[in-house]
């Protein structure tokens, strides 16, 4: 497989458009515990049935005090199959219910006090089955909701892949209200009352309530949703965010999110030191990623040199977040990103990531440098630059890409794909020159792979049939 093709596959995985790729490991038999570890559910797949058997259990307060909370089983799926007892329940614990459910869950949540547990989405085929299944403490399904029940259909902005519809940003439980909170792409939130089986859309004040209570993961998601609301809508959430930010008993993860909410609401706080501390390599990866991704909201353009240094060397745990932060900064980051992309002696990840960020900004000022990188940079950098310049577009883009193809670069195949969509007879000579570069033989340091050759031949057929008198789009 050529490097160009490999890069295209990676780009497809990261793109927000339809992409025919999914990768699934075998379903994992698992034991999922409540936050206190007093309640838990053992989930095991029924072979060849795409369904599960479950055992819902509770540890007595005496056993909880004596032997401690039940821990979840999180071993590798293949290892679990070699150790069938790895997720079994403790026979000394009370069996509340057992039964079967005709769907493999993608995620399982067990509360401490609510009567039952949640099976969220469908493993292997996300988005095509039941999104929410609530199993009561007697082992009976109390709720069974699809995306149509929750949102009237697939939420706008969902990613369609060959097997799944990736629509969810997260789910958590409100044990006080007895509700399931579902967050879809675009921060579309639904609150599902377990007792009444009613679905509603909560307001800002309600979301702020969830930022105050529950699991840290659920509170963090509520704050993230708030941080993306319009500033004039955040008045109801500001007191909660102020309280969280100034409470030194709260986790760094929550205080970071509260600071972003306040910055978004137009009432910023002095949070620089928190975001600096959160970037340290000894912090949990999720904390580092959030801090880097949201740094521009806290320090503005002062984030540019920080992000640049974080991207030096091979791709690291915050590489994607740096790209996203640069793209969020927009035009003020363009000059620095161009310098990074063309900076010889730096890693391909550093330079290619800069090209990727330029593709997100789509500044006309990056047009020439992106074409330069397409023609001269190493394969991975050139591929990101080529994708970015095609996304940006330009009046003479087709002519410029044809000239690059005629001379030869690492992006023959990518340019061929472009010409398949924008055929012109003016490209025939350049395509023929590219096809003349034999597999395994270098012409000016350039070779043509089997995949590139296939794409070039397909591009030639379309260009030969092109009517150049018709306006190209």
RABEL-V753890 format. One record per residue. N is the residue number from 1. PSI is psi in whole degrees, 0 to 359 (none if undefined). Layout:
# RABEL-V753890
[[N	PSI] [N	PSI]]
This chain:
# RABEL-V753890
[[1	132] [2	158] [3	326] [4	314] [5	318] [6	318] [7	323] [8	323] [9	316] [10	317] [11	323] [12	320] [13	325] [14	346] [15	150] [16	13] [17	178] [18	137] [19	129] [20	45] [21	134] [22	152] [23	120] [24	131] [25	162] [26	147] [27	140] [28	116] [29	140] [30	158] [31	122] [32	128] [33	156] [34	169] [35	323] [36	345] [37	8] [38	326] [39	152] [40	162] [41	136] [42	124] [43	125] [44	137] [45	139] [46	115] [47	132] [48	15] [49	349] [50	42] [51	176] [52	156] [53	143] [54	154] [55	117] [56	122] [57	161] [58	134] [59	133] [60	158] [61	326] [62	313] [63	325] [64	318] [65	327] [66	312] [67	354] [68	176] [69	156] [70	138] [71	150] [72	155] [73	122] [74	25] [75	163] [76	144] [77	317] [78	323] [79	322] [80	323] [81	334] [82	340] [83	79] [84	339] [85	2] [86	335] [87	7] [88	155] [89	160] [90	121] [91	345] [92	351] [93	157] [94	131] [95	109] [96	319] [97	158] [98	160] [99	197] [100	155] [101	134] [102	45] [103	139] [104	125] [105	145] [106	326] [107	147] [108	133] [109	132] [110	121] [111	167] [112	324] [113	337] [114	150] [115	81] [116	198] [117	164] [118	133] [119	118] [120	125] [121	176] [122	124] [123	144] [124	321] [125	66] [126	135] [127	352] [128	359] [129	223] [130	129] [131	324] [132	123] [133	120] [134	120] [135	120] [136	172] [137	356] [138	4] [139	11] [140	140] [141	118] [142	331] [143	142] [144	102] [145	139] [146	177] [147	326] [148	320] [149	324] [150	315] [151	2] [152	7] [153	194] [154	127] [155	140] [156	135] [157	358] [158	148] [159	121] [160	126] [161	183] [162	329] [163	343] [164	166] [165	106] [166	97] [167	340] [168	143] [169	347] [170	169] [171	145] [172	173] [173	142] [174	99] [175	336] [176	313] [177	349] [178	53] [179	155] [180	129] [181	120] [182	131] [183	123] [184	171] [185	149] [186	13] [187	36] [188	112] [189	140] [190	137] [191	124] [192	115] [193	122] [194	319] [195	313] [196	349] [197	37] [198	143] [199	128] [200	164] [201	113] [202	157] [203	183] [204	315] [205	322] [206	318] [207	321] [208	326] [209	319] [210	337] [211	342] [212	333] [213	161] [214	196] [215	156] [216	322] [217	317] [218	318] [219	319] [220	317] [221	319] [222	318] [223	323] [224	320] [225	315] [226	320] [227	341] [228	3] [229	162] [230	144] [231	320] [232	350] [233	356] [234	6] [235	321] [236	341] [237	348] [238	315] [239	320] [240	315] [241	320] [242	315] [243	315] [244	316] [245	322] [246	1] [247	106] [248	357] [249	344] [250	156] [251	158] [252	322] [253	317] [254	323] [255	325] [256	314] [257	322] [258	321] [259	321] [260	319] [261	315] [262	321] [263	318] [264	326] [265	353] [266	15] [267	65] [268	153] [269	164] [270	90] [271	6] [272	315] [273	329] [274	318] [275	331] [276	315] [277	323] [278	339] [279	351] [280	145] [281	342] [282	0] [283	155] [284	146] [285	319] [286	322] [287	315] [288	316] [289	316] [290	317] [291	318] [292	315] [293	325] [294	8] [295	318] [296	329] [297	338] [298	318] [299	0] [300	224] [301	345] [302	347] [303	339] [304	306] [305	331] [306	313] [307	322] [308	315] [309	326] [310	336] [311	353] [312	146] [313	191] [314	159] [315	135] [316	192] [317	347] [318	16] [319	310] [320	321] [321	324] [322	316] [323	314] [324	321] [325	318] [326	315] [327	324] [328	329] [329	331] [330	219] [331	319] [332	340] [333	353] [334	312] [335	317] [336	318] [337	322] [338	316] [339	316] [340	315] [341	325] [342	5] [343	98] [344	151] [345	352] [346	166] [347	155] [348	327] [349	318] [350	310] [351	317] [352	325] [353	323] [354	318] [355	320] [356	314] [357	321] [358	325] [359	329] [360	328] [361	320] [362	49] [363	132] [364	335] [365	342] [366	359] [367	305] [368	311] [369	324] [370	320] [371	321] [372	315] [373	323] [374	321] [375	332] [376	342] [377	163] [378	161] [379	304] [380	317] [381	315] [382	321] [383	316] [384	321] [385	318] [386	315] [387	320] [388	317] [389	329] [390	320] [391	325] [392	314] [393	164] [394	154] [395	326] [396	23] [397	314] [398	315] [399	320] [400	319] [401	324] [402	318] [403	320] [404	319] [405	320] [406	321] [407	326] [408	130] [409	188] [410	355] [411	27] [412	314] [413	319] [414	319] [415	324] [416	318] [417	321] [418	316] [419	336] [420	326] [421	339] [422	64] [423	143] [424	140] [425	341] [426	344] [427	352] [428	316] [429	316] [430	321] [431	318] [432	321] [433	321] [434	319] [435	336] [436	347] [437	100] [438	148] [439	128] [440	348] [441	132] [442	137] [443	110] [444	38] [445	8] [446	135] [447	162] [448	122] [449	171] [450	320] [451	314] [452	319] [453	318] [454	314] [455	322] [456	318] [457	320] [458	321] [459	322] [460	319] [461	317] [462	323] [463	323] [464	330] [465	1] [466	145] [467	96] [468	352] [469	346] [470	137] [471	129] [472	145] [473	none]]
